[in-house]
Amino acid sequence: MSLMKHTLIILFASLFFGLSACSSTSNQSVYTQMGGQPKVEEVVDNFITEIEFDPVIFEYFKDSDIGRFREKLIEHVCHLTGGPCEYTGDTMERVHGGMNISEADFNRGVDLFINAMDKANIPHPTQNKVLAILAKTREQMLYI
């Protein structure tokens, strides 16, 4: 077999198997790509810690039942990312009504959530997928 033909076969095989690996990941739910329930819980726990040490965002949570917040956020992230959870909490509008969350504070909260995912070692491509899903709830939280 010529060197060129051999190189083309190796290149084709690499592309084929590389694409196969990518498509198997894309067929998995984002929940699975995150690492399932243990990782969702770790991210939420990290997020709560991030909130605790951020004086601006903490103001929104200072009177919250943190146990309930943790439970419902785990359900919500699990559900939205394709996990087996059913979200049993209130609507985003009801939860955030009266808070008048500014765009700057919302973005700060997103930064804290990214920090929480970093600390849980969620790969950046998966983080981007999580953020794209959660971004759909943005309008349900701002200025209400």
C-alpha positions in Angstrom: 0.0 0.0 0.0 1.4 3.4 -0.9 2.3 5.9 1.9 -0.3 8.3 0.6 -3.1 5.7 0.6 -2.1 4.6 4.1 -2.1 8.2 5.4 -5.6 8.8 3.9 -7.0 5.6 5.5 -5.5 6.7 8.9 -6.9 10.2 8.4 -10.3 8.9 7.5 -10.4 6.5 10.4 -9.4 9.3 12.8 -12.1 11.5 11.5 -14.7 8.8 11.6 -13.9 7.6 15.1 -13.5 11.2 16.3 -16.9 12.1 15.0 -18.4 9.0 16.4 -17.0 9.9 19.8 -18.5 13.4 19.5 -21.9 12.2 18.4 -22.1 9.8 21.3 -21.5 12.7 23.7 -24.1 14.8 21.9 -26.6 12.0 22.2 -26.2 12.1 26.0 -28.2 14.5 28.0 -26.4 17.5 29.4 -27.3 16.0 32.8 -25.3 12.9 32.0 -22.5 15.0 30.5 -22.3 16.9 33.8 -21.9 13.7 35.7 -25.4 13.0 36.8 -27.0 13.7 40.2 -23.7 13.8 42.3 -22.3 16.5 40.1 -25.6 18.5 40.0 -25.6 18.4 43.8 -21.9 19.4 43.9 -22.5 22.4 41.6 -25.5 23.6 43.6 -23.6 23.2 46.9 -20.7 25.1 45.4 -23.1 27.8 44.2 -24.6 28.2 47.6 -21.0 28.7 49.0 -20.3 31.2 46.3 -23.5 33.1 47.2 -22.6 33.1 50.9 -19.3 34.9 50.2 -20.7 37.4 47.7 -22.1 40.4 49.6 -24.2 41.7 46.7 -25.8 38.4 45.7 -26.1 37.3 49.3 -28.6 40.1 49.9 -31.1 38.4 47.6 -30.8 35.2 49.7 -30.3 36.4 53.3 -33.9 35.6 54.3 -34.2 32.4 52.3 -34.7 28.9 53.5 -31.4 27.6 52.1 -32.4 23.9 52.5 -35.5 24.5 50.3 -33.4 26.6 47.9 -30.9 23.8 47.6 -33.5 21.1 47.1 -35.5 23.1 44.4 -32.4 24.2 42.6 -31.1 20.7 42.4 -34.5 19.6 41.0 -34.6 22.5 38.6 -31.0 22.0 37.2 -31.6 18.2 37.0 -34.9 18.6 35.2 -33.8 21.4 32.7 -30.6 19.5 31.7 -32.5 16.3 30.9 -32.2 14.4 34.1 -34.8 12.2 35.7 -36.0 14.8 38.2 -39.4 16.5 38.3 -39.3 20.2 39.3 -41.8 20.7 42.0 -41.0 24.3 42.9 -42.8 27.5 42.1 -42.5 29.3 38.8 -39.5 31.5 38.3 -41.7 34.5 38.2 -43.2 33.7 41.6 -39.8 32.9 43.1 -38.2 36.0 41.9 -41.2 38.4 42.0 -40.5 41.5 44.0 -36.7 41.0 44.0 -36.2 43.4 41.1 -33.1 41.6 40.0 -30.9 43.9 37.8 -29.1 42.6 34.7 -25.8 43.3 36.4 -26.8 41.2 39.5 -28.2 38.5 37.3 -24.8 38.4 35.4 -23.0 38.3 38.7 -25.0 35.3 39.7 -24.1 33.6 36.4 -20.5 34.2 37.2 -20.9 32.6 40.6 -22.6 29.6 38.9 -19.7 29.3 36.5 -17.3 29.3 39.5 -19.4 26.6 41.1 -19.2 24.5 37.9 -15.4 25.1 37.7 -15.0 23.9 41.3 -16.9 20.8 40.4 -14.6 20.2 37.4 -17.4 20.4 34.9 -15.8 20.6 31.4 -16.2 24.0 29.7 -18.1 22.6 26.7 -20.6 21.1 29.1 -20.7 24.3 31.1 -21.6 26.2 27.9 -24.5 23.7 27.4 -25.7 24.2 30.9 -25.6 28.0 30.6 -27.4 27.9 27.3 -30.2 25.9 29.0 -30.4 28.1 32.1 -30.3 31.3 30.0 -33.8 30.5 28.8 -35.0 31.4 32.3 -33.4 34.8 32.3 -36.4 36.8 31.4 -38.4 35.1 34.1 -36.1 36.5 36.7 -35.2 40.1 35.7 -36.9 43.2 37.0 -40.0 41.4 38.3 
